[in-house]
Structure formats: C-alpha cells, structure tokens
Amino acid sequence: MKWNFENTGYLSGKEQMDLDISNALKLVEDNKSQFPLLRIYGWKPWAISLGKNQIDTSINYQECSIRGIDIVRRPTGGRAVLHANELTYCVTVPCKDTSIAKKWYESIHLFLLRALSPLHISDLDYVKSQPNFTNHYTTDMSKACFTASAQYEVEFKGKKIIGSAQMVHDNVLLQHGSILLHNDHLAIAELITRNDNEKRSLYEYLDHSSIDLSTILSREVTYEECSDLIYNEFMIHHSIPFL
C-alpha cells in the first residue's frame, strides 16, 4: 500500500482541523485513487481542541481570549487538549470496521515509539492493557486528555507523552494525536476550570499523569527535531506498517 507524507507546519486550529477532515473526505470519495496519508503539523496560535461530543461549558472563554488561544472542535473523540509546544500527527487510511481501527491504533503508536527511539529514552513504552475509564470519566479531572492513558498510548515511567483519538466514517479511519515537546500543555488547567482549587487540582493531576520530551531529556526538543524523527522512520517503510 503506497502512502503519502506531509509536513504542513504551523496553521490555526480551524485550518488544521479543516485539512484533517478534507483529507479524510478525499479517501471517502475515492479511496482507489487516493493514498493513505501521514500528516504532521503544529499550531499557531495555540488552541484548545475539544473532543467531538465533549461539552464545552467548562471552558473559560474569557481567559482564552485574553491569552489569544483559539477554541476548536475535533472530528475525533476524547477530551480537551491545549495544543501548545507539541507536534501533532494525523493518519487517514481506509478502514472497514472498528476492530481494524483498534489494530491501527496499536500500529500507529508502535510506529511513533520506533520514531522516537533515536532519543534513547530507555523507559519509553506503550500501555499494555486498557484501563477502566468508567470512574475516571465521572471526575472533573477527565476534562483534559492527558489525565489518563489508553491502551497502546506512549508513556514514560507511567506518564503519558502521546495522546491520541480516532474516528471511523464511511470506511475511512482518521486518527490524530499530540506528542508533547514542552510542558505548556499544563496551562489547560487555567483554561477549563473556574476557581483556584479546581485549577490547582487539575494542574497537579496533569503534572502527575503526563510528561514532555524536553523535561525527560533535560534539553529543548523542537518541532523540527521531532518531525525529522518521524519522517526518517516513515521513510524506512514508506508507510506506517500494519500489524
């Protein structure tokens, strides 16, 4: 199966989501002439993206406006993400049913894990089993994506470093996710809460459950460095190998 790769760099949240949806629709309309795509990108200005069905009443719109942070809605599920200093990936590929989508979820994360291997982070690994999110989703902490890890998502010593979500529509899978480069994602605690106690609790919870590449390596990891790692791994196979 031939694949395409694109590094579209920095655009606004709306522009990035429009591109994700447009690329998925191209495969829906004609998946015989269109190739699967791995696209990577960043966000300028920073933006909060909400999961497709997530209620937005917790968002502090005034604070987001003051800080120049956009608010967009993803076509995929999951919880709120502050897209700050990160690299976002998006995969669009033909997919017949949800069981195959689960296998793609594993394949994509294993690909990303291999892509990051030149950083020589010995405790980087993927989650081996699916946690029970029932209780977690009843808490205020579940408003933010990086407060919990799903099976196959990439962690460092139990802390989430890549958060992903997917959707399947008309036999096409769209999956995208965030690779944390810096700890700016923690600022979401100040943007989706209403009082100081909630801010403090969410910040501490996120700090305990997530981590970024720059913090792990005690040096700056840039978008350019991370994009090169992903591109180099992609070029080994000219695709994302399916299990």
NUSE-188093 format. One record per residue (C-alpha): residue number from 1; chain; x, y, z. Coordinates in pm, 1 decimal. Each point is the difference from the previous one (the first is absolute). Layout:
REM residues N
<NUM "A" <X Y Z>>
...
//
This chain:
REM residues 243
<1 "A" <0.0 0.0 0.0>>
<2 "A" <152.8 333.7 -106.3>>
<3 "A" <-12.1 287.4 248.8>>
<4 "A" <47.0 376.1 -14.4>>
<5 "A" <177.2 211.7 261.4>>
<6 "A" <-57.0 371.1 65.3>>
<7 "A" <155.5 244.2 244.2>>
<8 "A" <-231.7 299.6 -20.9>>
<9 "A" <157.2 189.6 289.2>>
<10 "A" <-184.0 265.8 199.4>>
<11 "A" <-356.0 108.7 -72.9>>
<12 "A" <-300.0 105.1 207.4>>
<13 "A" <-212.4 -260.7 173.7>>
<14 "A" <-288.7 42.0 -243.9>>
<15 "A" <232.3 -34.1 -299.4>>
<16 "A" <156.4 -316.4 142.0>>
<17 "A" <-334.9 -163.0 80.1>>
<18 "A" <-133.8 94.8 -344.7>>
<19 "A" <301.8 -168.9 -159.9>>
<20 "A" <-48.0 -316.0 208.1>>
<21 "A" <-365.1 -22.6 -100.3>>
<22 "A" <73.8 82.3 -365.0>>
<23 "A" <263.6 -273.7 -24.2>>
<24 "A" <-237.2 -253.8 154.0>>
<25 "A" <-279.7 99.3 -239.8>>
<26 "A" <230.2 -48.5 -299.9>>
<27 "A" <47.0 -362.4 105.0>>
<28 "A" <-374.1 -41.2 56.9>>
<29 "A" <-78.3 133.8 -347.4>>
<30 "A" <262.3 -202.0 -185.8>>
<31 "A" <221.7 -231.4 204.3>>
<32 "A" <117.6 -173.2 -318.1>>
<33 "A" <189.2 302.1 -133.0>>
<34 "A" <86.0 165.9 332.5>>
<35 "A" <285.7 -127.7 215.1>>
<36 "A" <4.3 -30.6 380.3>>
<37 "A" <164.0 303.3 156.0>>
<38 "A" <220.0 75.9 297.8>>
<39 "A" <-7.9 374.7 63.7>>
<40 "A" <186.8 183.3 275.8>>
<41 "A" <-54.4 359.7 109.6>>
<42 "A" <9.2 263.1 274.0>>
<43 "A" <-235.9 269.1 130.4>>
<44 "A" <25.5 378.8 -26.7>>
<45 "A" <-159.3 149.5 191.3>>
<46 "A" <-29.2 -253.5 279.3>>
<47 "A" <-342.6 -160.7 18.3>>
<48 "A" <-219.2 -216.3 216.1>>
<49 "A" <-165.2 -280.0 -193.0>>
<50 "A" <-306.4 -172.5 141.3>>
<51 "A" <-103.8 -356.2 -72.9>>
<52 "A" <-285.3 -41.2 -247.1>>
<53 "A" <-265.9 -53.9 268.1>>
<54 "A" <163.1 181.2 292.6>>
<55 "A" <-211.7 263.4 175.1>>
<56 "A" <176.2 337.6 -5.2>>
<57 "A" <-163.4 163.3 303.6>>
<58 "A" <319.8 -33.0 203.6>>
<59 "A" <205.3 212.9 -240.7>>
<60 "A" <103.3 342.8 131.8>>
<61 "A" <-58.5 186.4 -326.2>>
<62 "A" <100.9 335.0 146.1>>
<63 "A" <339.5 -126.5 115.2>>
<64 "A" <59.9 -171.2 -335.1>>
<65 "A" <-80.1 325.2 -178.9>>
<66 "A" <238.1 199.2 222.5>>
<67 "A" <281.9 -244.2 -76.4>>
<68 "A" <-76.0 -17.9 -372.2>>
<69 "A" <-84.4 -371.3 15.0>>
<70 "A" <-242.2 -135.6 -259.4>>
<71 "A" <-270.9 -256.0 75.5>>
<72 "A" <-82.9 -265.6 -260.3>>
<73 "A" <-182.4 -331.0 -9.2>>
<74 "A" <164.4 -318.6 -124.4>>
<75 "A" <-180.7 -251.9 -220.6>>
<76 "A" <132.1 -270.9 234.6>>
<77 "A" <-98.1 -86.2 355.8>>
<78 "A" <193.1 43.0 320.5>>
<79 "A" <43.7 290.9 236.4>>
<80 "A" <134.1 355.4 -19.3>>
<81 "A" <360.5 61.4 -107.0>>
<82 "A" <196.7 323.4 14.3>>
<83 "A" <206.6 -8.1 -319.0>>
<84 "A" <305.4 203.7 92.4>>
<85 "A" <360.1 -114.4 -50.0>>
<86 "A" <-71.0 -338.4 -152.0>>
<87 "A" <6.0 -193.6 -323.7>>
<88 "A" <-336.6 -122.7 -120.7>>
<89 "A" <-33.2 -295.6 -235.2>>
<90 "A" <-302.0 -100.6 -206.9>>
<91 "A" <-49.3 -331.8 -180.7>>
<92 "A" <-273.8 -58.0 -257.2>>
<93 "A" <-24.5 -354.1 -134.6>>
<94 "A" <-270.2 -236.2 -135.6>>
<95 "A" <-155.4 -199.8 283.1>>
<96 "A" <-294.6 -237.0 -26.0>>
<97 "A" <-106.4 -35.0 363.5>>
<98 "A" <79.7 91.1 360.2>>
<99 "A" <197.8 -318.2 65.5>>
<100 "A" <246.0 102.3 -271.3>>
<101 "A" <1.6 352.7 143.9>>
<102 "A" <122.1 -142.5 331.9>>
<103 "A" <284.7 -175.2 -178.0>>
<104 "A" <90.6 325.1 -172.8>>
<105 "A" <3.0 169.8 340.0>>
<106 "A" <265.4 -248.7 107.6>>
<107 "A" <196.3 18.3 -327.2>>
<108 "A" <13.9 379.3 -1.7>>
<109 "A" <125.2 19.9 357.6>>
<110 "A" <263.8 -265.5 -60.6>>
<111 "A" <112.1 202.4 -303.5>>
<112 "A" <26.1 313.9 215.6>>
<113 "A" <186.7 -190.7 269.5>>
<114 "A" <255.1 -115.0 -258.3>>
<115 "A" <24.1 352.8 -140.2>>
<116 "A" <100.4 133.3 342.8>>
<117 "A" <253.0 -277.9 64.8>>
<118 "A" <302.1 206.7 -120.2>>
<119 "A" <-56.3 221.2 306.0>>
<120 "A" <114.9 -298.7 209.6>>
<121 "A" <-267.2 34.2 267.4>>
<122 "A" <25.8 -337.6 171.4>>
<123 "A" <-332.6 10.3 187.2>>
<124 "A" <-213.9 104.7 -296.0>>
<125 "A" <-265.3 -265.4 -65.1>>
<126 "A" <-362.9 -52.3 -94.3>>
<127 "A" <-287.6 -83.9 235.0>>
<128 "A" <-47.8 -377.1 2.8>>
<129 "A" <-364.2 -22.1 115.3>>
<130 "A" <-315.8 207.8 -26.7>>
<131 "A" <-82.4 186.0 324.0>>
<132 "A" <-357.0 24.2 128.4>>
<133 "A" <-102.7 358.7 -70.4>>
<134 "A" <-345.4 -28.4 158.8>>
<135 "A" <95.3 157.0 331.4>>
<136 "A" <246.7 245.8 -152.3>>
<137 "A" <-262.4 148.4 -232.9>>
<138 "A" <-221.2 85.7 297.3>>
<139 "A" <265.5 235.2 142.3>>
<140 "A" <89.3 357.6 -92.7>>
<141 "A" <350.5 -121.4 -82.5>>
<142 "A" <-132.6 -171.9 -312.5>>
<143 "A" <-60.8 334.7 -172.4>>
<144 "A" <358.2 -6.9 -128.5>>
<145 "A" <144.9 -267.3 -230.2>>
<146 "A" <337.6 -50.4 167.4>>
<147 "A" <-143.4 -101.7 337.9>>
<148 "A" <-24.4 -368.3 -104.0>>
<149 "A" <155.4 -239.5 -252.7>>
<150 "A" <-177.7 -249.7 -223.6>>
<151 "A" <144.7 -330.9 -117.2>>
<152 "A" <295.2 38.7 -241.8>>
<153 "A" <47.9 370.7 72.8>>
<154 "A" <363.8 90.4 64.7>>
<155 "A" <118.1 68.3 354.5>>
<156 "A" <321.0 73.2 189.3>>
<157 "A" <9.5 -166.8 343.0>>
<158 "A" <-379.2 -6.4 6.3>>
<159 "A" <-40.3 359.7 -116.4>>
<160 "A" <-178.0 66.7 -327.9>>
<161 "A" <203.1 163.8 -275.6>>
<162 "A" <-219.1 -60.9 -307.5>>
<163 "A" <-376.5 43.0 11.3>>
<164 "A" <-208.9 -127.6 -292.9>>
<165 "A" <-358.7 -29.5 -118.7>>
<166 "A" <-169.3 -148.4 -305.4>>
<167 "A" <-319.8 -26.2 -199.6>>
<168 "A" <-120.8 -231.1 -277.9>>
<169 "A" <-238.1 138.5 -261.9>>
<170 "A" <-99.4 -161.6 -329.4>>
<171 "A" <281.6 -255.3 19.1>>
<172 "A" <267.9 261.8 67.2>>
<173 "A" <195.3 34.6 323.5>>
<174 "A" <114.5 340.6 118.8>>
<175 "A" <234.8 -13.5 297.4>>
<176 "A" <197.9 285.0 140.4>>
<177 "A" <192.5 74.0 313.7>>
<178 "A" <239.0 230.0 183.4>>
<179 "A" <365.7 -66.8 78.4>>
<180 "A" <95.3 225.8 290.8>>
<181 "A" <322.4 193.6 -60.9>>
<182 "A" <-23.7 235.4 300.3>>
<183 "A" <-217.1 20.1 311.2>>
<184 "A" <-215.8 291.1 -121.6>>
<185 "A" <-293.9 -241.9 -25.8>>
<186 "A" <-33.4 30.9 379.4>>
<187 "A" <-140.0 352.1 -44.6>>
<188 "A" <-330.8 -155.2 -103.6>>
<189 "A" <-72.5 -22.1 372.9>>
<190 "A" <-43.3 378.6 -1.1>>
<191 "A" <-224.4 -5.2 -306.2>>
<192 "A" <-261.3 -268.2 68.9>>
<193 "A" <-61.1 63.0 370.8>>
<194 "A" <-185.6 271.6 188.8>>
<195 "A" <166.1 36.2 339.7>>
<196 "A" <345.4 -19.8 156.5>>
<197 "A" <-57.0 -337.1 168.7>>
<198 "A" <-107.0 -163.0 -327.6>>
<199 "A" <296.9 154.5 -182.4>>
<200 "A" <244.4 -125.1 260.8>>
<201 "A" <-149.5 -349.9 8.1>>
<202 "A" <-4.4 -42.0 -378.1>>
<203 "A" <352.3 141.0 -38.2>>
<204 "A" <137.6 -241.8 259.4>>
<205 "A" <-189.2 -292.1 -152.4>>
<206 "A" <128.5 79.4 -349.8>>
<207 "A" <353.2 47.5 128.9>>
<208 "A" <-19.6 -341.9 164.4>>
<209 "A" <-150.8 -179.6 -302.3>>
<210 "A" <184.2 156.3 -296.4>>
<211 "A" <349.3 107.7 -106.1>>
<212 "A" <174.3 155.1 -301.0>>
<213 "A" <313.9 -82.0 -197.2>>
<214 "A" <193.1 311.4 106.8>>
<215 "A" <-57.2 -76.9 368.2>>
<216 "A" <105.8 -363.5 -44.1>>
<217 "A" <320.0 90.0 -183.9>>
<218 "A" <80.9 319.0 197.2>>
<219 "A" <45.7 188.5 -326.9>>
<220 "A" <-218.6 166.9 -258.5>>
<221 "A" <-163.3 -232.1 -251.8>>
<222 "A" <-126.7 203.5 -293.4>>
<223 "A" <-276.2 -60.0 -250.8>>
<224 "A" <265.9 -29.3 -271.0>>
<225 "A" <191.7 -270.2 187.7>>
<226 "A" <-311.6 -203.6 70.3>>
<227 "A" <-131.9 36.7 -355.5>>
<228 "A" <333.8 -127.4 -134.4>>
<229 "A" <-22.8 -306.7 224.5>>
<230 "A" <-347.4 -84.2 -126.3>>
<231 "A" <90.7 61.6 -362.8>>
<232 "A" <311.1 -218.3 26.9>>
<233 "A" <-199.4 -289.1 148.5>>
<234 "A" <-266.9 41.5 -268.3>>
<235 "A" <259.8 -15.9 -276.4>>
<236 "A" <130.7 -335.1 124.7>>
<237 "A" <-329.0 -162.2 -101.2>>
<238 "A" <-155.0 275.5 -216.1>>
<239 "A" <-309.2 -63.3 209.5>>
<240 "A" <-127.8 -74.0 346.8>>
<241 "A" <31.1 -380.9 15.8>>
<242 "A" <-324.3 -173.3 93.9>>
<243 "A" <14.7 -285.9 250.5>>
//
